[in-house]
Amino acid sequence: MAAGMTKTQLVRHLAEKLELTNKQSAAFLDLLAETAVKETKKNGVFVIPGLGRLVKAERKARIGRNPQTGETIKIKAKTVVKFRVAKAAKDTIAPPKK
């Protein structure tokens, strides 16, 4: 499987397409990431139109099993972050089969 774009490659690509400096496009990416984290923490959701949304979700406590010993263990409740891909992006990347 091929590796994805690195941050440096993404910064250069944005700078080239938007006619910005590498420093400006890196600052934009950093600001976007910072804003996404703050808004998700504060409101529980952050939407990037056309791409998807970051969602904060609560997981209930549950009973699990240690795979090595088979012993039953208690797994505590916790907060997790999920990324839900927008339908438009999902359909473009992996079109539904007919």
N, C-alpha and C positions, 0 to 999 in steps of 0.2 A: 504494500500500500504506500502511495506517495505521501511525503510529508507535506503539511500545509504551509501557508505563508508565514514567515517569521514577522515579528513586529517591525524590524528594520525594512523588510521588503514591503510591508503594508504602508509604512510611513512614506517610503520612496514613491510607491504607486499613487497614493493620495496626493503627494506634493506635485507629481507630474501631471495628473489629471486635473487638479484644481488650480494649477499654476501658483503653488505656495512654496515656501521654503520647507526643508525637512524639519526644521525646528518648529515651525507653525503647525505642520500636520501632526507631529509627535505630541505637541501641546493639546491639540484637538482630541487625539485618541486618549490621552491621559485624563482630560476633562470629562470626556464621555464615560470612561470607566468609573471615575470618581463619582459622577452624578448618578450613574446607574446603581452603584453600591449604596449611596446615601438615600436615594429615593426608595429602593427596595427595602432597606432597613426601616425607613420611616413609614411608608405607605403600604408595604407588602407587595408592590408590583411596580415594574418599570417597563414601558413599552418602547421598542424601537420599531417605528412603522415600516412595514414591508419585510421585516426580519423575524421578529418575535417578541417575547416578553419574559423578563425575569420575574419569578413569583416566589415569595416566601411562603413555605408551607409547614404545618405542624405534623409531626409523625407521632402516633400514639405509642405508648409503651406496649411491648409485646413479648411473647415467649419465643425464643429461638433455640437453636441446637448447635452445639460445638461440633463441627464436621469431623474433627479428629477422634474425639472420644464418644460422640453421640449424646453427651450430657446436655440436659435441658438447662438453659440459662435465661435470665431476665434481661431484656434490652430496654433501656430507659427511653422515655419520650424525648424528642429533640426537634429543633427547628432546622429545616433544610432549605436550600435554594434550588429551584428547578428552572430550566429554560424551556419554554414552549415555543416551538417554531410556528411562525405565521403560515396560514393556509396557502397564501400566494407563493411564499418561498418554498414550501414543501412540494406544491404542485409543479413548480418550475424545476426543482432539483430532482425529484422522483415522481414523474407523472403517474397518476393512477392508471392501472391496466384496465382495459375494456374487455 
